Amino acid sequence: MTKHRKHPPDSYYILSLGCPKNTVDSEGMAVLLEQAGYTATANPEEAHVLIVNTCGFLQAAKEESIAYLQSLGAHKRPDQILIAAGCLVERAPDEVQDRVPQVDGLLGTLRWADILPLVRRVQQAGREADGVVRFLGPPRAPYPTARAPRVGPTAYLKIADGCNAACAFCTIPSFKGKLRSRPFAQVVEESQHLVQGGARELVLVAQDTTDYGRDWGEPDALPRLMHAIVRRNPDLVWLRLMYAYPGHVTDRLMEVMASHPQIVHYLDIPLQHGDPRTLRRMRRPSNVDMVVRMVERLRQAMPDVALRTTFIVGYPGETEEEFANLLAFVESMRFDKVGAFTFSPEPGTPAAALPDQVPEEVKEERWHRLMALQQAISLERNQAQVGRVLDVLAEQVITRDEAAEFLEEPPPGDLFTLARSYREAPDIDGYVIVPGPLEVGQFHQVKVVHAWPYDLLARPVGDEE
């Protein structure tokens, strides 16, 4: 007779997919569950409540989310609850339910704070007549906050939800809605809580961080918010800003970034393309000269600023001439870091119905050409760091075998530390790789001794040889 292992009735497993904004919501759900007595587990087989916080931005992300849900559903025990949460659920709840019939509850992206009522509804009433309990639509209360007593050295701080931009290729407004900035005092208070809980780096995120405050009539509120955060948190080492809209990077924002040592000289500005005609079809700011002047002002205000951007190749109607203009733009701008995606026609977006869709093989070929160009530029930008002393945040100690995934020929040593300087955003950019173990979660001074296109090699100051 087989003896079945007893599983804790109040344990949960949560898988967060997609962007850092989803990570923030997943952490909020985890805090609410733990405050109610649930215990986290990294093993879904041990959990009573299974949660997948899905991504619905692109078709590839949608399929990944469905695949994870189907995998968990296929092995779900009768005493387990499977919750699909997040953006895909808000965007396509019927499809999630149809393709994953084992799902017990659907939790929309704006309803993450209702995770406990949803779980309890499923536990008390079981599956409803239509097969699933649904909590979709707008939140019951605005701007929920869930606070963990302790956080890691890096913490994301979401300052707004939704988006007012009408980009032709983007699905986000369809399930996130219009911009909703979180109250100023609430954001500042949460920043204090995160720093008191152990965060040394705060990363500000939103669909468009530079649009913060516009919905209450203060279109340039972000500089004031960043100033308040660093003033209230003298122990904060780094404040990092992500997802800036090109037309909203103001002189005041540059001034605040340049004048506060705690604000890192790093900015992520997704530009999407470099040809005005393509940008107009994207319904994006098409004044490329404005972008050039903005980058010039950023580099004048902060000569050591690290700039990251993102481009879409193969957008409908993109001619070889338009793509060549994108390459020329990238060549002239010398961005430190570039991400690129091939165009994905998302159902329901204006871009999906545009004529002159670019063949997949052309998209792929253009993507490779763009990345080859940028790889040489990234190497040049990284080589300029050789000899420089940087403060780095140690994130992980790895073995020599693991280091071989980053380095073709690792230097002598059995252990290496993966760290980040101000030039590397978490979970997006490369690493500063340091031979030997450094204390994780702490800042260290290192000197850069070698560069690759995506990573740097450095040694602790005093040990450069």
DAZI-V580355 format. One record per pair of residues at least 6 apart in sequence whose C-alpha atoms are under 7 Angstrom apart, sorted by the first residue. I is the first residue (numbers start at 1). J is the second residue. Records with the same first field share a line. If there is no record, write none. Layout:
# DAZI-V580355
I: J ; J
This chain:
# DAZI-V580355
7: 46
8: 48
9: 48
10: 37 ; 38 ; 39 ; 48
11: 38 ; 39 ; 40 ; 41 ; 47 ; 48 ; 49
12: 38 ; 39 ; 40 ; 41 ; 47 ; 48 ; 49 ; 50
13: 40 ; 41 ; 42 ; 43 ; 44 ; 47 ; 49 ; 50 ; 51
14: 50 ; 51 ; 52
15: 51 ; 52 ; 53
16: 22 ; 23 ; 26 ; 52 ; 53 ; 54
17: 53 ; 54 ; 55
18: 54 ; 55
21: 158 ; 205 ; 206
24: 156 ; 158
25: 112
26: 53
28: 146 ; 147
29: 112 ; 113 ; 115
31: 146 ; 147 ; 148
32: 146
33: 116
41: 47
44: 50
48: 79 ; 80 ; 81
49: 80 ; 81 ; 82
50: 81 ; 82 ; 83
51: 82 ; 83 ; 84 ; 85
52: 69 ; 83 ; 84 ; 85
53: 84 ; 85 ; 86
54: 65 ; 84 ; 85 ; 86 ; 87 ; 88
55: 61 ; 62 ; 65 ; 86 ; 87 ; 88
56: 62 ; 87 ; 88 ; 91
57: 171 ; 172
58: 344 ; 346
59: 346
62: 88
69: 100
70: 100
73: 100 ; 102 ; 103
81: 104
82: 103 ; 104 ; 105
83: 103 ; 104 ; 105 ; 106
84: 103 ; 105 ; 106 ; 107
85: 106 ; 107 ; 108 ; 109
86: 107 ; 108 ; 109
87: 108 ; 109 ; 175
89: 96 ; 106 ; 107 ; 108
90: 108 ; 109 ; 136 ; 175
91: 175
97: 103
103: 132
104: 122 ; 127 ; 132 ; 133
105: 118 ; 132 ; 133 ; 134
106: 133 ; 134 ; 135
107: 134 ; 135 ; 136
108: 135 ; 136 ; 137
110: 137 ; 138 ; 139
111: 135 ; 136 ; 138 ; 139
113: 144
122: 133
127: 133
143: 182
149: 197
150: 197 ; 198
151: 194 ; 197 ; 198 ; 199
152: 198 ; 199
153: 198 ; 199 ; 200 ; 201 ; 441
154: 199 ; 200 ; 201 ; 202
155: 199 ; 201 ; 202 ; 203
156: 202 ; 203 ; 204 ; 205
157: 202 ; 203 ; 204 ; 205
158: 204 ; 205 ; 206
159: 181 ; 182 ; 187 ; 204 ; 205 ; 206
160: 179 ; 180 ; 181 ; 182 ; 206 ; 212
161: 176 ; 179 ; 180 ; 181 ; 206 ; 207
162: 173 ; 176 ; 177 ; 178 ; 179 ; 180 ; 207
163: 173 ; 177 ; 178 ; 179 ; 207 ; 208
164: 178 ; 179
166: 283
167: 282 ; 283 ; 284
168: 282 ; 283 ; 349 ; 350 ; 351
169: 282 ; 346 ; 349 ; 350 ; 351
170: 349
171: 349
179: 215
180: 215
181: 212 ; 213 ; 215
184: 225
188: 228 ; 229
191: 229
192: 232 ; 233
195: 236
200: 236 ; 237 ; 238
201: 236 ; 237 ; 238 ; 239
202: 238 ; 239 ; 240
203: 239 ; 240 ; 241
204: 240 ; 241 ; 242
205: 241 ; 242 ; 243
206: 243
207: 243
208: 243 ; 244 ; 245
209: 242 ; 243 ; 244
210: 222 ; 244 ; 245 ; 248 ; 249
211: 219 ; 248
212: 219 ; 221 ; 222
213: 219 ; 220 ; 221
223: 252 ; 253 ; 256
227: 256
230: 262
236: 262
237: 262
238: 262 ; 263 ; 264
239: 262 ; 263 ; 264
240: 263 ; 264 ; 266
241: 267
242: 267 ; 268
243: 268 ; 269 ; 270
244: 268 ; 269 ; 270
245: 269 ; 270
246: 269 ; 271 ; 291
247: 285
254: 298 ; 301
257: 263 ; 265
258: 301 ; 302
264: 422
265: 302 ; 304 ; 305 ; 306 ; 422
266: 305 ; 306 ; 307 ; 422 ; 423
267: 306 ; 307 ; 308
268: 307 ; 308 ; 309
269: 308 ; 309
270: 309 ; 310
271: 309 ; 310 ; 311
272: 310 ; 311 ; 312
273: 279 ; 311 ; 312 ; 326
274: 288 ; 325 ; 326 ; 329
275: 322 ; 325 ; 326
276: 286 ; 287 ; 288
278: 318
279: 285 ; 286
280: 286
299: 305
306: 336 ; 423
307: 335 ; 336 ; 337
308: 335 ; 336 ; 337 ; 338
309: 337 ; 338 ; 339
310: 338 ; 339 ; 340
311: 339 ; 340 ; 341
312: 340 ; 341 ; 342 ; 343
313: 341 ; 342 ; 343 ; 363 ; 366 ; 367
314: 342 ; 343 ; 358 ; 363
315: 343 ; 358
316: 354 ; 355 ; 356 ; 357 ; 358
317: 355 ; 356 ; 357 ; 358
327: 370
334: 377
336: 378 ; 381
337: 378
338: 374
340: 367
342: 363 ; 364 ; 367
345: 351 ; 352
346: 352
375: 453
376: 453
378: 453 ; 454
379: 451 ; 452 ; 453
382: 451 ; 452 ; 453
383: 451
385: 448
386: 448 ; 449 ; 450 ; 451
387: 447 ; 448 ; 449
388: 447 ; 448
389: 445 ; 446 ; 447 ; 448
390: 421 ; 445 ; 446 ; 447
391: 421 ; 443 ; 444 ; 445 ; 446
392: 419 ; 420 ; 421 ; 443 ; 444 ; 445
393: 419 ; 420 ; 421 ; 441 ; 442 ; 443 ; 444
394: 417 ; 418 ; 419 ; 420 ; 438 ; 439 ; 440 ; 441 ; 442 ; 443
395: 418 ; 419 ; 440 ; 441
396: 417 ; 418 ; 440
397: 415 ; 416 ; 417 ; 418 ; 437
398: 415 ; 416 ; 417
399: 414 ; 415 ; 416
400: 414 ; 415 ; 416
403: 410 ; 416
404: 410
413: 435 ; 436
415: 435 ; 436 ; 437
416: 433 ; 434 ; 435 ; 436 ; 437
417: 433 ; 434 ; 435 ; 436 ; 437 ; 438
418: 431 ; 432 ; 433 ; 434
419: 431 ; 432 ; 433
420: 431 ; 432
421: 432
424: 430 ; 431
430: 454 ; 455
431: 455 ; 456
432: 455 ; 456 ; 457 ; 458
433: 456 ; 457 ; 458
434: 457 ; 458 ; 459
435: 459
445: 460 ; 461
446: 458 ; 459 ; 460 ; 461
447: 458 ; 459 ; 460 ; 461 ; 464
448: 456 ; 457 ; 458 ; 459
449: 457 ; 458
450: 456 ; 457 ; 458
451: 457
